[in-house]
Amino acid sequence: MTVLTDPATDLAPRILTGERRALARAITLVESGRADHRAQAAALLDVLAGRGKQALRIGLSGTPGVGKSTFIESFGMMLVGQGLKVAVLAVDPSSARSGGSILGDKTRMERLSREPMAFIRPSPSQAQLGGVARRTREAVSLCEAAGFDVVLIETVGVGQSETLVAEMTDLFILLMAPAGGDELQGVKRGIMEMADMILVNKADGDLKAAALRTRSDYAGALRLLRRRPQDPEGFPKAVAVSALAEEGLKAAWEDMQALAEWRRAQGHFERRRAEQARHWFETEVREGLLARLHTDPEVRARMQALGASVAAGHAAPAAAAAEMLAALGR
């Protein structure tokens, strides 16, 4: 039986009852880089593993200015209106110089932040590639233990590194703005292949016609991609929505539910969750090994000595690396 040290002993039962303050403290704990906090966080997550409910994890990405925060607030309010508990993990970009973040998502989602059925947690990206905070996936697990039905993960922007979000979510949604046909050329094929749905936002007012044309452009592009085995007929699909006018959100949610339920029925859902768990286990092992290179004095000294030998031309990089790995294995 796992023995927890304070404050984890106190947090676990409170999280399972859905206490928001305990959840917020637990997320702060898993985000900490201190060795003692990491040990407490690992113990807490181990105790909570498999408890609570299985939330639908939805990753949301899009270019700056596309209206992600407005969409999440309108979408979240709709879900809350259906009696669902919604958690939003919004990753704010950290300054590469100071490491600081504005963390203004609660300000941008004022209505949703006041909802007792919603929980918004802005987290600094900590300069992580793709804007996904280092411990976001652990925060997702904590939200599930607290009984949330849907967990939305908002990422900083679009890029090849958005594969990180796909490795911790059940559905990956790409939010795009109305644009001319040439804009489609700038969307990376990898992002298109990862997306389960493309939502063209701002389909209202003067932009509605442009949004509908853009939706058609993306729908045509998606048809050219090879159909994935985990998708039913018609997916991935492009849909026009308006977060501001709150139009098309219900239909988009029904599509998301239909896709998730089809994957569950076909066994893809649980298989994907298992693959993700293995992926993050291997990632933790790699990160732990890399940490040893910097925290273990003996290992650090050997690294510096071998590095100096390589720099002086006395040893080949491959041979020095093999020696270093052999030393780590002992």
C-alpha positions as CSV (number, residue, x, y, z in Angstrom):
1,M,0.0,0.0,0.0
2,T,1.3,3.4,-1.0
3,V,2.0,5.7,2.0
4,L,1.5,9.4,1.2
5,T,3.4,12.2,2.8
6,D,1.7,15.6,3.6
7,P,0.2,17.4,1.9
8,A,-0.8,14.5,-0.4
9,T,-2.5,12.6,2.4
10,D,-4.9,15.4,2.9
11,L,-5.5,16.1,-0.8
12,A,-6.6,12.7,-2.1
13,P,-9.9,12.2,-0.3
14,R,-10.8,15.9,-0.9
15,I,-10.1,15.6,-4.6
16,L,-12.3,12.5,-4.9
17,T,-15.2,14.5,-3.4
18,G,-14.7,17.2,-6.0
19,E,-13.4,19.9,-3.8
20,R,-12.1,22.7,-6.1
21,R,-9.6,24.1,-3.7
22,A,-7.9,20.7,-3.2
23,L,-7.8,20.2,-6.9
24,A,-6.1,23.6,-7.4
25,R,-3.5,22.8,-4.7
26,A,-2.9,19.4,-6.3
27,I,-2.3,20.9,-9.7
28,T,0.1,23.4,-8.2
29,L,1.9,20.4,-6.6
30,V,2.3,18.5,-9.9
31,E,3.5,21.6,-11.7
32,S,6.3,22.1,-9.1
33,G,9.8,21.1,-10.1
34,R,11.0,20.6,-6.5
35,A,12.2,17.0,-5.9
36,D,10.1,16.7,-2.7
37,H,7.0,18.0,-4.5
38,R,7.6,15.6,-7.4
39,A,7.7,12.7,-5.0
40,Q,4.5,13.8,-3.3
41,A,2.8,14.4,-6.7
42,A,3.8,10.9,-7.9
43,A,2.4,9.3,-4.7
44,L,-0.8,11.3,-5.0
45,L,-1.3,10.3,-8.6
46,D,-0.6,6.7,-7.8
47,V,-3.4,6.6,-5.2
48,L,-5.9,8.4,-7.5
49,A,-5.1,6.2,-10.5
50,G,-8.2,4.4,-11.7
51,R,-10.6,6.3,-9.4
52,G,-13.0,9.0,-10.3
53,K,-14.6,9.0,-13.8
54,Q,-13.2,8.7,-17.3
55,A,-13.6,12.2,-18.7
56,L,-13.7,13.0,-22.4
57,R,-10.4,14.7,-23.1
58,I,-10.5,17.3,-25.9
59,G,-7.5,19.1,-27.1
60,L,-8.1,22.4,-28.8
61,S,-5.5,24.3,-30.9
62,G,-5.6,27.2,-33.4
63,T,-3.7,30.2,-34.6
64,P,-3.6,33.3,-32.3
65,G,-6.6,35.5,-32.8
66,V,-8.9,32.7,-34.0
67,G,-11.1,33.0,-30.9
68,K,-10.0,30.0,-28.8
69,S,-11.0,31.6,-25.5
70,T,-14.3,32.8,-26.8
71,F,-15.1,29.4,-28.3
72,I,-14.1,27.6,-25.1
73,E,-16.3,29.9,-23.0
74,S,-19.3,29.5,-25.2
75,F,-18.7,25.7,-25.7
76,G,-18.2,25.3,-21.9
77,M,-21.3,27.2,-21.0
78,M,-23.3,25.0,-23.4
79,L,-21.9,21.8,-21.8
80,V,-22.6,23.1,-18.3
81,G,-26.1,23.9,-19.4
82,Q,-26.4,20.2,-20.2
83,G,-25.5,19.3,-16.7
84,L,-21.9,18.4,-17.4
85,K,-18.9,19.3,-15.2
86,V,-16.2,21.0,-17.4
87,A,-12.5,21.6,-16.6
88,V,-10.4,23.9,-18.8
89,L,-6.7,23.6,-18.7
90,A,-5.5,26.7,-20.6
91,V,-1.8,26.8,-21.3
92,D,-0.4,30.3,-21.4
93,P,2.9,31.1,-23.2
94,S,5.8,31.7,-20.9
95,S,8.4,34.3,-21.6
96,A,11.6,32.8,-22.9
97,R,13.5,35.5,-21.1
98,S,11.9,35.7,-17.7
99,G,9.8,32.5,-17.6
100,G,6.8,34.5,-16.6
101,S,3.2,34.2,-17.9
102,I,0.2,36.5,-18.0
103,L,-2.2,33.7,-17.1
104,G,-5.2,35.8,-18.2
105,D,-7.6,33.0,-19.2
106,K,-10.0,33.5,-16.3
107,T,-10.3,37.2,-17.4
108,R,-11.1,36.1,-21.0
109,M,-13.6,33.5,-19.8
110,E,-15.5,35.6,-17.2
111,R,-18.9,33.9,-17.5
112,L,-17.5,30.4,-17.4
113,S,-15.2,31.2,-14.5
114,R,-18.2,32.0,-12.4
115,E,-19.9,28.7,-13.1
116,P,-19.9,26.2,-10.1
117,M,-19.8,23.3,-12.6
118,A,-16.7,24.6,-14.4
119,F,-13.1,24.8,-13.3
120,I,-10.5,26.9,-15.2
121,R,-6.8,26.5,-14.6
122,P,-4.4,28.6,-16.5
123,S,-0.9,27.2,-16.5
124,P,2.4,28.5,-17.8
125,S,3.8,26.6,-20.8
126,Q,7.3,26.8,-19.1
127,A,8.8,27.1,-22.6
128,Q,7.7,23.6,-23.5
129,L,7.6,22.9,-27.2
130,G,4.0,23.2,-28.5
131,G,2.8,25.3,-25.6
132,V,1.8,22.2,-23.6
133,A,2.7,22.7,-19.9
134,R,5.1,19.9,-18.7
135,R,2.5,18.5,-16.2
136,T,-0.7,19.1,-18.1
137,R,-1.4,15.4,-18.5
138,E,-1.1,14.9,-14.8
139,A,-3.5,17.8,-14.2
140,V,-5.9,16.0,-16.6
141,S,-5.7,12.9,-14.3
142,L,-6.5,15.0,-11.3
143,C,-9.5,16.5,-13.0
144,E,-10.8,13.1,-13.8
145,A,-10.4,12.0,-10.2
146,A,-12.4,15.1,-9.2
147,G,-15.3,13.9,-11.3
148,F,-15.2,16.2,-14.3
149,D,-17.1,14.9,-17.4
150,V,-15.1,16.9,-20.0
151,V,-11.6,18.2,-19.9
152,L,-10.6,20.9,-22.5
153,I,-6.9,21.5,-23.1
154,E,-6.2,24.8,-24.9
155,T,-2.8,25.1,-26.4
156,V,-0.8,28.1,-27.3
157,G,-0.7,27.7,-31.1
158,V,-0.3,25.5,-34.1
159,G,2.9,23.7,-35.0
160,Q,4.4,20.2,-35.5
161,S,4.8,20.0,-31.7
162,E,1.1,19.8,-31.2
163,T,1.5,16.1,-31.4
164,L,2.1,16.5,-27.6
165,V,-1.6,17.4,-27.2
166,A,-2.7,14.5,-29.4
167,E,-0.8,12.2,-27.0
168,M,-2.9,13.2,-24.0
169,T,-6.4,13.7,-25.4
170,D,-9.2,11.6,-27.0
171,L,-10.2,14.2,-29.6
172,F,-8.0,16.8,-31.2
173,I,-9.9,19.8,-32.5
174,L,-8.3,22.4,-34.8
175,L,-10.0,25.9,-34.7
176,M,-9.5,28.0,-37.8
177,A,-10.6,31.5,-38.9
178,P,-12.3,32.4,-42.2
179,A,-9.6,33.0,-44.8
180,G,-8.9,33.0,-48.5
181,G,-8.0,29.8,-50.4
182,D,-4.3,30.6,-50.2
183,E,-4.4,30.3,-46.4
184,L,-5.0,26.6,-46.8
185,Q,-1.6,26.1,-48.3
186,G,0.0,27.3,-45.0
187,V,-1.6,24.6,-42.9
188,K,0.9,21.8,-42.3
189,R,-0.3,18.3,-43.5
190,G,0.7,16.8,-40.2
191,I,-1.7,19.1,-38.3
192,M,-4.5,18.2,-40.8
193,E,-3.8,14.5,-40.3
194,M,-3.9,14.8,-36.5
195,A,-7.2,16.8,-36.4
196,D,-10.4,14.8,-35.7
197,M,-12.4,17.9,-36.5
198,I,-11.7,21.3,-38.0
199,L,-14.0,24.0,-36.7
200,V,-14.1,27.2,-38.8
201,N,-15.0,29.9,-36.2
202,K,-16.5,33.4,-36.7
203,A,-19.2,32.1,-39.1
204,D,-21.4,35.2,-38.3
205,G,-22.1,38.6,-39.7
206,D,-19.9,39.8,-42.6
207,L,-17.6,36.8,-42.2
208,K,-20.2,34.1,-42.5
209,A,-19.9,33.7,-46.3
210,A,-16.1,33.5,-46.0
211,A,-16.4,31.0,-43.2
212,L,-18.6,28.7,-45.2
213,R,-16.2,28.9,-48.1
214,T,-13.3,28.1,-45.8
215,R,-15.2,25.2,-44.4
216,S,-15.7,23.8,-47.9
217,D,-12.0,24.3,-48.6
218,Y,-11.0,22.3,-45.5
219,A,-13.6,19.7,-46.2
220,G,-12.2,19.1,-49.6
221,A,-8.6,18.9,-48.3
222,L,-9.7,16.4,-45.6
223,R,-11.3,14.2,-48.3
224,L,-7.9,13.9,-50.0
225,L,-6.3,12.5,-46.9
226,R,-6.3,8.8,-46.3
227,R,-9.1,7.7,-44.0
228,R,-7.8,6.6,-40.6
229,P,-8.9,3.2,-39.2
230,Q,-10.1,4.8,-36.0
231,D,-12.6,7.0,-37.8
232,P,-16.1,6.2,-39.0
233,E,-17.4,7.3,-42.4
234,G,-17.4,11.1,-42.7
235,F,-14.5,11.8,-40.3
236,P,-12.4,13.8,-39.9
237,K,-14.8,16.6,-40.9
238,A,-14.9,20.4,-41.1
239,V,-17.7,22.4,-39.5
240,A,-18.5,26.1,-39.5
241,V,-19.4,27.6,-36.0
242,S,-19.8,30.9,-34.4
243,A,-18.6,31.1,-30.8
244,L,-19.8,34.7,-30.5
245,A,-23.3,34.0,-31.8
246,E,-23.2,30.5,-30.1
247,E,-24.2,28.9,-33.4
248,G,-23.2,25.4,-34.5
249,L,-21.8,24.5,-31.1
250,K,-24.5,21.9,-30.3
251,A,-24.0,20.2,-33.6
252,A,-20.2,20.2,-33.2
253,W,-20.6,18.6,-29.7
254,E,-22.9,15.9,-31.1
255,D,-20.3,15.1,-33.7
256,M,-17.6,14.8,-31.1
257,Q,-19.8,12.5,-29.0
258,A,-20.6,10.4,-32.0
259,L,-16.9,10.0,-32.9
260,A,-16.0,9.1,-29.3
261,E,-18.8,6.6,-29.0
262,W,-17.9,4.9,-32.3
263,R,-14.3,4.6,-31.2
264,R,-15.4,3.1,-27.9
265,A,-17.6,0.6,-29.6
266,Q,-14.8,-0.4,-32.0
267,G,-12.2,-0.7,-29.2
268,H,-10.1,2.2,-30.5
269,F,-10.8,4.4,-27.5
270,E,-9.3,2.2,-24.8
271,R,-6.5,1.0,-27.0
272,R,-5.5,4.6,-27.6
273,R,-5.6,5.4,-23.9
274,A,-3.3,2.4,-23.2
275,E,-0.9,3.5,-25.9
276,Q,-0.8,7.0,-24.5
277,A,-0.1,5.7,-21.0
278,R,2.8,3.7,-22.3
279,H,4.1,6.7,-24.2
280,W,4.1,8.9,-21.1
281,F,5.7,6.2,-19.0
282,E,8.6,6.0,-21.5
283,T,8.8,9.8,-21.6
284,E,9.1,9.9,-17.8
285,V,11.9,7.4,-18.0
286,R,13.8,9.5,-20.6
287,E,13.3,12.7,-18.6
288,G,14.5,11.0,-15.5
289,L,17.6,9.8,-17.2
290,L,18.3,13.3,-18.6
291,A,17.7,14.8,-15.1
292,R,20.5,12.5,-13.8
293,L,22.9,14.0,-16.2
294,H,22.4,17.4,-14.4
295,T,21.7,16.4,-10.8
296,D,24.0,13.5,-10.0
297,P,27.5,15.0,-9.3
298,E,29.4,11.9,-10.4
299,V,27.4,11.6,-13.6
300,R,27.8,15.3,-14.3
301,A,31.5,15.2,-13.8
302,R,31.9,12.2,-16.2
303,M,29.8,14.0,-18.8
304,Q,32.0,17.1,-18.6
305,A,35.2,15.0,-18.8
306,L,33.9,13.1,-21.8
307,G,32.6,16.3,-23.4
308,A,36.0,17.9,-23.0
309,S,37.7,14.8,-24.6
310,V,35.4,15.0,-27.6
311,A,35.9,18.7,-28.0
312,A,39.7,18.2,-27.9
313,G,39.4,15.6,-30.6
314,H,40.7,12.8,-28.4
315,A,37.5,10.7,-28.6
316,A,34.8,10.3,-31.2
317,P,31.3,11.5,-30.2
318,A,29.7,8.1,-30.7
319,A,32.4,6.2,-28.7
320,A,32.2,8.8,-25.8
321,A,28.4,8.5,-25.8
322,A,28.5,4.7,-25.6
323,E,30.9,5.0,-22.6
324,M,28.6,7.5,-20.9
325,L,25.5,5.2,-21.5
326,A,27.5,2.2,-20.2
327,A,28.3,4.1,-17.0
328,L,24.7,5.0,-16.5
329,G,23.7,1.4,-16.8
330,R,26.0,0.3,-14.0
